[in-house]
Amino acid sequence: MENNTAQPGLDEPLNPAETGSQRGRILDAALDVFARKSFGATRMDEIASEAHTSKAAIYFHFPSKERLFLALADQFANLLERRVKQAIEPEAQGMRRVQVAVEICLDTFGKYRRAAKIMLAQGAGLGAAFEEKRSEINERFARLIATYLREAISQGEIAPVDVEVISVAWMGAIYALVIHWVNTGEPAPQQILSALVPALLRSVGYEPQKA
Amino acid sequence: MENNTAQPGLDEPLNPAETGSQRGRILDAALDVFARKSFGATRMDEIASEAHTSKAAIYFHFPSKERLFLALADQFANLLERRVKQAIEPEAQGMRRVQVAVEICLDTFGKYRRAAKIMLAQGAGLGAAFEEKRSEINERFARLIATYLREAISQGEIAPVDVEVISVAWMGAIYALVIHWVNTGEPAPQQILSALVPALLRSVGYEPQKA
């Protein structure tokens, strides 16, 4: 994981494909304003002004500030999934893919820490709507982990384990450490990576390989 | 873990020591009303009526419905910590204590599932205030796990591991599975217990012992 010391506003765009579009500009602008002012304190016309567009244009894409925030959460989750899938493609199937997927997941939170912090620290202010989105995204990544674990089992790299339980447990472990880092700045991403990945692999009876 | 099929209202009291007191009666009554009507739909005078007391008496103990809910979360966390500490006392120090602590934690969510469901499913509706309480409680249990892991290391039962990372990861894994169970009814508590405990122990290089 990169030791990202970038200033707020210097992250790469969450979705380069949308950068030129009006919807993409609104999402980028919203992220900037949320970062400066928090979700609760942001007014839709401030996002409009930042995106050089009108409030009507924003409401055309997003019926409410809450839905705009949830669209950012989806954008972040899509980015994460895209990066994981790209990273594992050149790897052989099985445990090496599991390892790379976990590494790129932590790396993404480090690289896009501004977006990650907004999502994780401000999301709670939305209450039940965000909780639902968070569960949905966590489920989605737990299923991705489950896919790679099943591959590893079918290739005989690890003995059969209860994939349903283990995939949720891994997702929970990763999420708890990311949240802890967002809230407190500790442990450092590199420390998380070097302690967590071997522990996860050992939890299914696999001795970690050096990259 | 007990396969609890009890109806709402049939859980044991969260804090027997407070059962007779006015504060205890209000907390018990609030739990009953939240279970029937949800946090958002509950009015303070309904809790007063259920507790056979006045709204003024409730406001004497709890300045708001939100603070009352957060007091229930504390009560649940205290119960969990009390049960963990009682359960591990007769055990030798070290990994056997770690194992029993995780088991009793899952057992408690099973035994007090009505309270657990209210805390976990309705808490999000409180937004940032509950998020803060949840972090505080998760931190507290991560520190408890860290204590037992350090004991196991100092006794040479396991090789040194990064206790800061592993304790947060374990707490996250347990929490994710409990939340998943509360939201979906799956995996069954017994399935969680029998797959998760060995995985956690293996993650620190310890081969689980049969109880």
Interface residues (C-beta under 8 A of the other chain):
Chain A: A124 G125 L126 G127 A128 F130 E131 S135 N138 V161 D162 E164 V165 I166 V168 A169 W170 M171 G172 A173 I174 Y175 A176 L177 I179 H180 N183 E186 P187 Q191 I192 S194 A195 L196 A199 L200 R202 S203 V204 G205
Chain B: A124 G125 L126 G127 A128 F130 E131 S135 N138 V161 D162 E164 V165 I166 V168 A169 W170 M171 G172 A173 I174 Y175 A176 L177 I179 H180 N183 E186 P187 Q191 I192 S194 A195 L196 A199 L200 R202 S203 V204 G205
